């Protein structure tokens, strides 16, 4: 026969304060490790040829958007 208390431990009700603190520390460590890995991937991508090309393309798009429409309407209507 299964006790109800045994089932509650699955949801953290039976954990000791020490166990919860250890879990919290492990979670923080895992987050720091994941953040460092993400930063390393971002740096590697920015240094790669594909990353430099993407950055240049985005800069070109921003430049063309800024200079393309200087207050003039996009469509010019003609009567006649």
C-alpha positions in Angstrom: 0.0 0.0 0.0 1.3 3.5 -1.0 1.3 6.2 1.6 0.1 9.7 0.6 3.2 11.2 2.2 5.4 9.4 -0.2 3.5 10.9 -3.1 3.8 14.4 -1.8 7.6 14.2 -1.8 7.4 14.2 -5.6 6.1 17.8 -5.5 8.8 19.1 -3.0 6.7 18.9 0.1 9.0 16.4 1.7 12.2 18.1 1.0 14.4 19.4 3.7 15.6 23.0 3.8 19.2 21.7 3.1 18.0 19.9 0.0 16.1 23.0 -1.3 19.2 25.1 -0.8 21.4 22.6 -2.6 18.9 22.6 -5.5 18.9 26.4 -5.6 22.7 26.5 -5.7 22.8 23.9 -8.5 20.2 25.9 -10.5 22.2 29.1 -10.2 25.3 27.3 -11.3 23.6 25.8 -14.3 22.2 29.2 -15.3 25.7 30.8 -15.1 27.1 28.0 -17.2 24.4 28.4 -19.8 24.8 32.2 -19.9 28.6 31.7 -20.4 28.0 29.2 -23.2 25.5 31.5 -24.9 28.0 34.4 -24.7 30.7 32.2 -26.2 28.4 31.2 -29.1 27.4 34.8 -29.8 31.1 35.9 -29.8 32.0 33.0 -32.2 29.1 33.9 -34.5 30.1 37.6 -34.6 33.6 36.7 -35.5 32.6 34.3 -38.2 32.2 35.2 -41.8 28.4 34.6 -41.7 28.1 36.8 -38.6 30.0 39.7 -40.2 28.0 39.4 -43.4 24.7 39.4 -41.4 25.8 42.5 -39.5 26.8 44.3 -42.7 23.5 43.4 -44.3 21.5 44.7 -41.3 23.5 47.9 -41.4 22.8 48.3 -45.1 19.1 47.8 -44.6 19.0 50.4 -41.9 20.9 52.8 -44.0 18.7 52.3 -47.0 15.5 52.6 -44.9 16.8 55.9 -43.4 17.6 57.5 -46.8 14.9 55.9 -49.0 11.9 57.9 -47.8 12.7 61.6 -47.1 9.2 62.7 -46.4 7.9 62.1 -49.9 4.8 59.9 -50.4 5.6 56.4 -51.6 3.0 56.4 -54.3 2.6 59.6 -56.4 -0.8 60.0 -58.0 -1.3 61.7 -61.3 -4.6 63.2 -62.5 -5.4 63.0 -66.1 
